[in-house]
Amino acid sequence: MDAATLRWIIIIAGVIILGAIFLFGDPARKRKPRASRRIAGSGAGRREPTLEKSREMPVGNDAGEEPGQGELPIGDDRPSPAVVPARSRKPAGPPPDKIITLFLLARDNHVISGADLLQAALKTGMEFGDMGIFHRTVDGADQPVFSLANAVKPGAFDKNAWNTFETAGLAFFMTLPGPTLALDAWDMMLASARRMAEILHTEIQDADHMPFTRQAEARIREEMRVYDRGRARQSLT
């Protein structure tokens, strides 16, 4: 993945995770029970997340480490410096034209465990990589088709803590232009989100954290068609 693409993905993931924190974030929340079990005291009703802004952002890789599998402590409230490899400290190039986002929210007072997430990622063809998040890639492309981040700060996943990892939600996102047609990328991301939602027993929500409806799906598909036609016209001029 080239430096410009990596830097824009870091920026975009940060914006998405900050938005998701409004729904999922709660720094004062006590540790949940082990994954795949109903949260104790669920009879009293699910605890709603607080609308509390966080100043933390997802970070890149550790200093001196080449872009790859970042190691970020899950649940550590200490801000971590955003370290970008020296060769990436150049202008990131033009911003993406569009960012398409889907959220997966755990249902029925449950949480998503690290073990279940790894299994779901494997079944949907995603790989753990740059920035400590998952990516769907195509051969010969530097940029991923779409990515999957933790919707709870700090946004990344700790590859050394899968057995203890738990989260309330996940965030799929894709940027345009990408390595494939926009409509093809959207179809791939939506299919992966639906498959993962089935495996993890989660609800799919749109970018505004509203239930994902057929109307929303049709609207985004039409946006992707229009975008692809516009790009095709640009390539002819």
C-alpha positions in Angstrom: 0.0 0.0 0.0 1.6 3.3 -1.0 2.2 6.1 1.4 -0.6 8.5 0.2 -3.2 5.7 0.3 -2.1 4.7 3.8 -2.3 8.2 5.2 -5.8 8.9 3.8 -7.0 5.6 5.2 -5.6 6.6 8.6 -7.4 10.0 8.4 -10.7 8.5 7.2 -10.7 5.8 9.8 -10.1 8.4 12.5 -13.2 10.4 11.3 -15.3 7.3 11.2 -14.3 6.1 14.6 -14.8 9.5 16.2 -18.4 9.5 14.8 -18.9 6.0 16.0 -17.8 6.9 19.5 -21.0 9.0 19.8 -22.9 5.8 19.6 -20.6 3.2 21.2 -18.2 5.2 23.4 -18.3 5.2 27.2 -15.0 5.7 28.8 -16.4 5.1 32.3 -18.0 1.8 31.3 -16.8 -1.1 33.4 -15.3 -4.2 31.7 -17.9 -6.4 30.1 -18.2 -10.1 30.8 -16.5 -12.6 28.5 -17.4 -12.7 24.9 -20.4 -14.6 23.5 -22.2 -14.5 26.8 -25.2 -12.4 27.7 -24.2 -9.4 29.8 -24.9 -9.9 33.5 -27.9 -7.9 34.7 -29.4 -7.8 31.2 -32.9 -8.1 32.8 -32.5 -4.5 33.9 -32.3 -3.4 30.3 -29.3 -2.6 28.0 -27.1 0.2 29.2 -27.3 3.0 26.6 -23.9 4.5 25.5 -23.3 8.1 26.5 -23.0 10.8 23.9 -19.5 11.8 25.1 -16.9 13.0 22.7 -13.5 11.5 22.8 -10.3 13.2 21.8 -8.6 9.9 20.9 -8.0 8.9 17.3 -7.0 5.6 15.7 -3.3 5.5 15.2 -0.9 4.1 12.7 2.0 1.7 13.4 4.6 2.0 16.1 7.5 4.2 15.4 10.1 2.6 13.2 7.8 -0.1 12.0 6.9 -0.5 8.4 3.2 -0.3 7.5 1.6 -3.6 8.5 0.0 -5.1 11.5 -0.2 -2.3 14.0 -0.3 -3.1 17.7 -2.7 -0.9 19.7 -3.9 -1.7 23.2 -7.6 -2.3 23.3 -9.3 -0.4 26.2 -6.3 1.7 27.0 -7.6 5.2 27.7 -4.2 6.8 27.3 -4.0 8.9 24.1 -1.5 7.3 21.7 0.6 9.5 19.3 -0.3 9.0 15.7 3.0 7.8 14.3 3.5 7.7 10.6 6.6 6.1 9.0 9.1 8.7 7.9 8.5 7.9 4.2 4.8 8.7 4.7 5.4 12.2 5.9 4.6 13.8 2.6 1.4 15.3 1.3 -1.3 12.7 1.2 -2.6 13.8 -2.2 -6.2 14.6 -3.1 -8.9 13.5 -0.6 -11.3 10.8 -1.5 -14.4 11.7 -3.6 -16.8 9.6 -1.3 -16.7 7.6 1.9 -19.3 4.9 2.3 -19.9 3.5 5.8 -21.9 0.7 7.4 -22.0 -0.2 11.1 -22.6 -3.5 12.8 -24.1 -3.2 16.3 -24.3 -6.1 18.8 -27.8 -7.2 19.6 -29.6 -8.3 22.8 -27.0 -7.0 25.3 -24.3 -9.2 23.8 -20.8 -8.2 22.8 -18.6 -9.2 19.9 -15.6 -11.3 21.0 -12.2 -11.4 19.4 -12.5 -15.2 18.6 -15.9 -14.7 16.9 -14.6 -11.7 14.9 -11.6 -13.6 13.6 -13.8 -16.4 12.4 -16.2 -14.0 10.8 -13.4 -12.1 9.1 -12.0 -15.4 7.7 -15.4 -16.4 6.3 -15.8 -13.0 4.6 -12.4 -13.0 3.0 -10.9 -10.2 5.0 -7.3 -9.9 6.2 -5.7 -8.3 9.2 -3.2 -5.6 8.2 -2.3 -1.9 8.0 -3.3 0.2 11.0 -4.4 -2.9 13.0 -7.7 -3.3 11.2 -9.1 -5.7 8.6 -9.1 -5.1 4.8 -10.6 -6.7 1.7 -8.1 -6.5 -1.1 -7.8 -7.5 -4.8 -4.7 -8.8 -6.5 -2.3 -6.1 -7.8 -4.0 -3.2 -6.0 -2.3 -1.0 -3.4 -5.6 0.3 -2.0 -8.1 -2.0 -0.2 -11.6 -2.4 -1.6 -13.0 -1.7 1.8 -11.9 -2.0 5.5 -13.3 -3.0 8.9 -12.4 -1.1 12.1 -13.5 -1.3 15.7 -16.4 1.2 16.3 -15.1 1.7 19.9 -12.0 3.7 20.6 -9.1 3.4 19.8 -10.5 2.0 16.6 -7.8 -0.6 15.9 -7.6 -4.2 17.1 -4.8 -5.6 19.2 -3.5 -8.7 17.4 -2.1 -10.0 20.7 -5.4 -9.8 22.7 -7.9 -11.7 20.6 -8.8 -14.0 23.5 -9.8 -11.0 25.7 -11.1 -8.6 23.1 -14.7 -7.5 23.2 -16.6 -4.7 21.4 -20.1 -3.4 21.0 -19.8 -2.6 17.3 -17.8 -2.6 14.1 -17.4 -0.1 11.2 -17.1 -1.1 7.5 -15.9 1.7 5.3 -14.8 2.2 1.6 -13.3 5.2 -0.1 -13.8 6.2 -3.7 -12.1 6.1 -6.1 -10.9 2.6 -5.3 -9.3 -0.4 -7.0 -12.6 -1.6 -8.5 -15.8 0.0 -9.9 -17.7 1.7 -7.1 -20.8 -0.5 -7.6 -18.7 -3.7 -7.5 -17.0 -2.5 -4.3 -20.3 -1.6 -2.7 -21.8 -5.0 -3.5 -18.7 -6.7 -2.0 -18.8 -4.6 1.2 -22.6 -5.1 1.7 -22.3 -8.8 1.1 -19.5 -9.0 3.7 -21.4 -6.9 6.2 -24.5 -9.1 5.8 -22.5 -12.3 6.2 -20.7 -10.9 9.2 -23.9 -9.7 10.8 -25.3 -13.2 10.4 -22.3 -14.8 12.0 -22.0 -12.3 14.9 -25.7 -11.7 15.5 -25.4 -8.0 14.9 -27.7 -5.3 13.4 -26.6 -3.4 10.3 -26.9 0.4 10.5 -26.2 3.1 8.0 -23.7 6.0 8.3 -26.2 7.9 10.5 -26.6 4.9 12.9 -30.1 4.1 11.6 -31.3 0.6 10.7 -30.2 -0.2 7.2 -33.3 -0.5 5.0 -34.0 -1.5 1.4 -34.5 2.1 0.6 -31.0 3.0 1.9 -29.5 0.1 -0.1 -31.3 1.2 -3.3 -30.2 4.8 -2.8 -26.5 3.9 -2.3 -26.5 1.5 -5.3 -27.9 4.4 -7.5 -25.2 6.7 -6.1 -22.5 4.1 -7.1 -23.9 3.8 -10.6 -23.9 7.6 -11.0 -20.4 7.7 -9.7 -19.1 5.0 -12.1 -20.7 6.8 -15.0 -19.1 10.0 -14.1 -15.7 8.4 -13.8 -16.2 6.8 -17.2 -17.0 10.1 -18.8 -13.9 11.7 -17.2 -11.7 9.0 -18.5 -12.9 9.8 -22.1 -12.1 13.5 -21.8 
